[in-house]
Amino acid sequence: MLPSFHRPVLWRLDHLPDRDDVLPLLELEAAEFTAVLGQPVRFHRADDGDRETDVWDVAVAPDVGSPRLECDPESRRLALTVPDPSAFGDGVNLLHSLAHSASTMVSDTETKTCADAFDRIHAEVANIYPSFGLRDLDWGVITERYEYVRDLDGDEFWAHAARWVAELGDAHTQLIFPGPRFHPPYVAEMIHPDGAVLRKVPEDSAAWAVGVRPGHTMVVDDPAAWLRTVGASPQQHALIAARRFMAMSAKTRDFTATASDGTERSWTETRRARPSVAADGNWIRIAAFTPDVPEQLHEALAGAHPDGELTLDLRGNTGGSLVAAAQARRLFVRDETPFGSVAFTTGRGDLAAAVDLRTSPDPDAWPGTVRVLVDAMTYSAAEDFLHPLVGAPHVSIAGGPTGGGSGRPHTRLLKDGARLAVSTAITYTRDGRPIEYRGIQPTRSLP
């Protein structure tokens, strides 16, 4: 449960050592907290004094073990305690869970049994997921078909629970298993009975070096299993399934691909960092929104010719830092008028009213026309970057539609280190069309 706040909630982050690092994201997503709290949030300033009610305190206490969020309904106070600053994000994620809990305290701890994990998945999705209506889904009906999963255990439980969650058809709403993940630079579709058909093979990649080319098929033991356990919008489902298959947890991984004549080629993929921005005159490719992208874009634009059309290639850009995307898009907007809206879940089974989204031009904003190349793997923060450019008279969008996944996921710990991620928002273009699920539509055809 949450207190019934009477005025804007004062969020006191004074005891968080890296306060200045997290503030940009918190300010960017202020509407999310307003939707759940029922009041706007205001970040503590020195002249705020010692308010006793309608506050949210944050403390770091190493002996707490795991993040814990508590509320006092009478004094209208929230208290988030985290064992170290790096756990702050997991602690903030507890807000949605507390909103639909019957208790005054929730913690980021594992469930004791798989049956309890099943119940947590059911409750979190039922109360937080925003897109049942948009996708024409009934979570109760879906859950009835998977009720048997509650009696499973171990790997069998997780395999069937993943199928259950995948029924939502949302790449952001998924089970996340522990361990690092690295994605090789290939794009493939899980559309072949024997595996994933490669669509993009960079010429400087290990696969290219052994003769693998677009159109070859990566060998996958059970392609259908990946399609069943991975959720995504229709335009990107086979692409996301292939991406999840290719993900690497170790430093190296062996792959095999076959050509149309049956020739097999194998290679060892090694983790290798690639640049987020690559520029060649008026052609700029943004592969991912890492924190350094805004600075790199400034440098790339300095080498472009403003009299010619600028091409931004976002194909295959699966997102990254929302803050970086928000900073970078200012280089291409022309005014401060609303460019769309966003509706966040309340954490109690419904959506708050949509609120306008605004941005402002960067002083060094690009003065010329822009063509943006997109595809179904352009999603998440990449769609947030593109959002204010949709419908702008100086911008055309070619390719697509995009993936339809700017869902601002909330996460909750389950069991065995696994987490559930659940989308929390639906974004809309300036003409009221949802980006979630449907994607951003092209305004121009690719040659």
N, C-alpha and C positions, 0 to 999 in steps of 0.2 A: 504494500500500500504506500501511498504518498500523502504528505500533508496537503491540506487545501490552502494554498498560498494566497495571501491577500494583496500582495504587491510584487513588483519585480524582485526576483530572487538574487541576492547578493552572493556571488560565487567567490569565495576567498581562497586564493591560490598562493598566498604569501609563503607558505611552508613547503612549497614544491620547488626544489632547486632549479629545475629547468623550465620554470614558468614561461619565460619569454620564448622558448622553443615551441611550446604547445599552444600558446595563445592564438597564433594566426589561424590554425585549424579550428579551434573552438569558436572564434569570432566568425569564421566563414560558415560554420554550421549552427549558428545561434538559433535558427528557426527550429532545428531538431529538438533542442532542449525546451524551447517554448512550447512545442507541441506536447511534450510529455509532462512538463511541470504545470502547464496551464497559465504560466506567467513568463514574461521575458526574463532572461538572465542578464545580470550586469556584473562585470568583473571588478573586483575590489580595487578601490583607489585609496590613497593615504588619507584623504579627507572624508572617508565614509564613516569613521568612528567605529564604535563597538556595538553594532546592531545586534539585538537579541533574538529577533524573529525573522522569518523569511530569508534564511541564509543557508548556504551550502559550504561547509568547511571541508578542507582537505588536509590530511596529516600523513606524514611518513613515519611508520613505526616498524622497525625490522622484526620485532617479535610477533607481529600479527599473523605471519605465515602466508596468508593470501589476501587479496583485496576484499574489502568488506564495506558495504553501503548500508547505513542505518538511517531511520527517520524517527523523529519525535513529532507526532501529529499535533500535540498540544502547543508546543513552542514553535511549530512550523519550521523545523530545522532538518537538514540533511547533513550527514557526516560520512565522508569517504576516507577510509584508512587503507593505505597501501604499504607493503613491506619495503619497497624501494621505488624510486621515481619511474623506472622502466615499466612498472606494473600499472601506471596511471591509466593508460588506455583501456586495459581490461577492467579496471575499476569503474570507469565512466560507462562502459558497456552494461554494467549492472543496473543502470537507471531504468531501462526498459523492462528488465526482469522484476525490479521492485515495484514498478507501476502495476503489474497484474498479480503480484504476490499477495497472499492473505497475511503475510508476516510483515513486521517492521524492519527486518534485516535480511539481506541476501549476501552470499559470499561467492567468490570465484573458486569454488571447490568442486571436486569430482563427485558424481553420484556413486552410491555404494554398489549398485547392481545395474545390469543392462536394462532390466525392467524399469528402474528409476530413470535411466537415460532415455528410454522410450517416452516416458511420461514428460520429461523435460522438453524433448524435441516437440512433442505434441503441443504443450502449453506455449512454448516460445513462438512457434510458427503461428498458432491460432491467434495469439494476441499481438504479434509484432508484424507479421507479413502484410504488406500493403496492397498486393495486386490480385487478390482473389477475383474481384469483379472484373478487372481489366483482362484477366486471362480466362474468365468464365470457369472458375474452379470452386469446388466445395471440399474444404479440408476435412470435414467430418466424413464425407463419403470416401475420400481417398484413404483416410486413416482406417476406416472399417475394413478395407481390402488388405491392409497391412497389420491388422491387430495381432496376427500370429507372430510378428517380429518381437513382440514383448516377451515371448517365451524362449527366444533364442539367446545364445551366449557366444562370446569370443568373436572370431573372424566371421562366423556365419551371421551373427547379429549385425555387424558393421556392414557387410555386403548387402543385406536386405534393407537395412536402415538407409543406406545410400540410395537404393532404388526408390524407397518411399519418398525421400526428400526430392529426388530428381523429378518426381511427378509434377513438381511445381514449374518446371521448365524455365529455371532462372539460374544463370551462371554464377550469380553472387550468393544464392541460397544453397548451401552445400555443407557436407561434412568435411572438415579439414583435419587431416591426420598429422601427428607430430613429425618433425624433421624438416631440414632445409629443402627448398625446391628451386631448381634451376631449369629454365626452359631453353632448349637449343633454338637456333635461329630459323627453324624450318616452319612452314605452314603446310598443313595436310588436312585431308578430310577423311573421316572414317566411313567411307562409302563403298568399299570393296569387300567381298566376302572373306578375303585373306588379310585385310589390313587397311592402312590409311594411305590414300593417294596423295603424293606430294604435289603441292601447288607452288611452293617457293623453296628454292635451294640456292642460297647465296654462293657466288663464285669463289669466295674465300673460305668456304666451309670445309670440314673434314669429309662430308658426304660428296661434295662436288669433286674433291681431289681423287676419289676412287671411282668416279664416273657416274655417280647418281645424278639424275636430272628430274626436273618437273615431269609428272606423269608416271614416274616409277612408284611402286607400292611398297611402303614400309610393312614388314611382316609383323603381324599382331596375333597372338595366340587365340584370342576370343574377342573379335571386334564387337560382336553383339553385346557382350557384357559391359563394355565401355559405354556403349550407347544407352544401355539400360540404367547405368549408375551415375551418369552425368546429365545434369539438367541444364538447359539453355534454350533461348528463343529459337524458333524454327530456322531462321536464316543462319544461325551459327552453331546449331547443335552438333553436326558432324565435325565441324572445325574445333570446337571446344573439347569434344571427346578425344580427338587426335592430340590436341595440346596436352591434355591431362595424361594420356598414355606416354607421351615423350618426356614428361617431367623427370628430372634427375635429382636423386637425393645424395648420390655419391659424386666424387670428383670426375669419374669417368663412367661411361656406359656404352655397351656394344649394341649396334643396330644393324639390321639387314634390310635391304630393299631389292625388289625384283623388277626387271624391265619387262616390257610387253612380250619379248621373245623368251622369257623365263630365266634370263641370265640374272644370277644373284651377285650382289655386291655388298660387302660388309665393311664397317668402319667403327672405330672407337671415338666416341664424342667426348671431348674434354671441356670442362667449364672454362669459358673465356668471356671476359667482359667486352662488350661492344659499345661504341659511342651512341648516346641517346639522340644526338643531332648530327646529321651529315648534310653539308651544303655544297652546292655547285651553282654559283651565280644565283639565278632566280628560282632554283629548285632546291627546296629544303625538305629533308625527310626527318620526321620526329618519330623515333622508334618506341620511346616510352617516356613518361613524364617523371623523370628523376629530379631531385631538388635543384640540380645545376642547369636544367633546361632553360629557364628564363634568361640567365646570363649568356648561355650559348646561342640562344635565338637573337639576342641583341647583337652579338658578334656576327652571326650569319647575315642578318639584315643589313649590316654595315657594308657587306660585300655584294649586295643585290642592287639592281638598277630600278629605281622607283618609277621610271617611265614604262617599264614592261610589267606584264602580269606576273605575280608571284605564285608559285605552286607550292603548297604545303602537302606533303605526302604523309597521311596518317594511316595508311593501310597496314594492318597487322599490329597497330598500336593498341595494346590491351589495357592501357591506363597507367596507374602509378600514383604519384602524389597529387592529391586534390589541390593542395596549396600551390604547387608548382604549375598545375594546369590553370588555376585561377589567375596567377600572376602573368603567365605567358599569354593568355587570351587578351589581356589589356593592350598588347602590341598590335591588335588587329581590329579593335572596336573603334567607333567614331563618336559615340555619344553616351550619355549616362541614363538614357531611358530604360524602363524595364525590358528585359530580353526574354522573359518567360516567367515561370513560377515553379514552386516545389511544394508538395504536400507530404508531410511526415506522419508516420504512425504515432499514435498516442501511447502505445505500449499496452493498451487495454482493448484491442480488437477493432479499432476504427482509425480513420484518418482525420487529422486536424485540417482546418481550412487551408487552402493553398495560399502561399505568400509570394509576392513579387520578388524576382531576382534582379539585381542591378550590378553593374560594374562601371569602371571609368577608364577612359583611354590613358595609356602610358604617354608621357611627354614625347617619347621617341616612336610613337605608333607609326606603322607602315602607312604611307600616304596613297598607295596605289591600289589596284584591284588584286583580288586574291582568288585562286582556284584551289579548293581543298579536295584531295583524293581520299576516299574512304572505302571500306568494305565491311563485311559482317564481323571481322575481328577488330574493328574500331569500336571500342566500348569502354565503359567505366569512366575513369578520369579523362580519357580522350573525348568522350561525348560531352563531358562538362566543359572542356576546352572549346569544343565546337559550338556549344549551345548558344552563346550570344551572337554567333556569326550566321545562324540560321535565319534567313529572310533579310539579311542586311543587303542593301542594293549593290555594294561593291564586292560581294562574295558570291561565288558559285560553288556548288558541291557536286562532285562527280563520283560515280560508283555507288556502292551501298545497296540497300539500306544498311545502316550501322547495326551493331549488335543489340542495342536496346537494353542496356544494363548499367544505368547510372544510379544504382539502388542504395548507396550508402550503407553497407552491411554492418549489422550489430553481431557480436560473437558471444557465445556462452560455452563454458567448459562443460564437457559431458563426462566421459570416462576413458581410461587408458590413454590420456593425453589428447584425445580427440575433442574438437570443438565444432559447434554448430554455428554457421554464419547465416544470417537472415537479413534480407533487404529491408530497409526501413522507409523508403521514399519513392515517390513517383514525380519525375520532373516533366514539365510541359513547355513546348515551344511558345513563342509569343502569340501564335494563333490558337493556342489551347490544345495542341496535339500532344499526346503522351509520348515521351521518348522511351520510357520503360517498355520492354517487350517488343514494341513496333519499330524502334530505331528511328534515326534521322533519315529522311528520304532525300534522294539526290535531286538537284535542280538542273543538272546537266549530264548528258551521256558521255561516257568515255569513248574515245575514238576506237 
